[in-house]
Amino acid sequence: MTAYPLIDLHRHLEGAVRSSTILDIATRDGHPFARADRPRDLLVAGGPLGGLLPYLAKVDDQIGVLGTLDDWRRAGREAVEDAFDDGLDRVELRFSPYFIRQQTGLAPEAVIDAVADGVQDGSRVTRLPVGLIATILRDLGPDAAQEQVRTFLTRRDVWCGVDLAGNEAGYAAQLFGPAFRLARDAGLRVTVHAGEAAGADSVRAAIEHLGAERIGHGVRSVEDPRLLDELARRGITLEVALTSNTQTGAAPSYRGHQIHALLAAGVPVTLNTDNPRASDVTLSQEFRTARAEVGLSEEQLRTVAEQSAKAAFTA
């Protein structure tokens, strides 16, 4: 037991679906994945992968196995149960209904309803507070982003926030300004993936053009001291994921993780799992890693945990 709250603000549902659930559904439906020689190797990163794309393959490539709405209800419920079992006090789950449509053919509106039903069931049983964040799929381009937001807003009461994820280096943040204006005008809070596969300029653009209150990862902010000063001054929180960052190469190692420089600069930082299945990690493990491998002090860990509560989009 920790003396501080355990809150995960950056957890992708697609990367949280249990390996056993994917294999169970694949076996039920006769999916080729069920016949893979080492199916877990397709779902879990065994260590550093040398880049973001190989990591995303672990997250994304088998999601099409979950081919029915009931499968996604199950995924939502189990994600809440797993967070509860790890001792979390709160979790914010994010997912992309349009990515799920790409992989399964299911209508985005129906996916939203199914996941929300499953999450609600899990939260009712565990009494764990859960927020849902709608992820805009960056790779579909800025025009499609507005369509995605309009779809999200047909279920406005489901969401606490909106996110942008995908090919960070290929689509400049400013292209998505109109979509994020729609979201902000509807009262959605804003977090944006930046500073992971691209540099500090990506983080600055997410703040200036999209109104980001939180940054997903953001570790490459350390490349610009002026940006660090701005993040600290404005209280913009970085959603750091120690294990994921080392697996993608965004951070060189645990001991050499940029979190040291971020904390030293006074930047608000939180610890998160990103994709618990793909990274084979829980939030409690991330805190143990932060202490034993990264070298954070108990005082720093308490500060990070308290910042998670402060930066949450859900009460």
Sequence and secondary structure as in RCSB ss.txt:
>XXXX:A:sequence
MTAYPLIDLHRHLEGAVRSSTILDIATRDGHPFARADRPRDLLVAGGPLGGLLPYLAKVDDQIGVLGTLDDWRRA
GREAVEDAFDDGLDRVELRFSPYFIRQQTGLAPEAVIDAVADGVQDGSRVTRLPVGLIATILRDLGPDAAQEQVR
TFLTRRDVWCGVDLAGNEAGYAAQLFGPAFRLARDAGLRVTVHAGEAAGADSVRAAIEHLGAERIGHGVRSVEDP
RLLDELARRGITLEVALTSNTQTGAAPSYRGHQIHALLAAGVPVTLNTDNPRASDVTLSQEFRTARAEVGLSEEQ
LRTVAEQSAKAAFTA
>XXXX:A:secstr
  SS  EEEEEESTTTS HHHHHHHHHHHT GGGG SSGGGGTS  S  SSHHHHHHHHHTTGGG  SHHHHHHH
HHHHHHHHHHTT SEEEEEE HHHHHHHH   HHHHHHHHHHHHHHHHHHH   EEEEEEEEGGG HHHHHHHHH
HHHTTGGG SEEEEES TTTS GGGGHHHHHHHHHTT EEEEEESSSS HHHHHHHHHHH  SEEEE GGGGG H
HHHHHHHHHT EEEE HHHHHHHTSSS STT THHHHHHTT  EEE  BSHHHHT  HHHHHHHIIIII   HHH
HHHHHHHHHHH S  
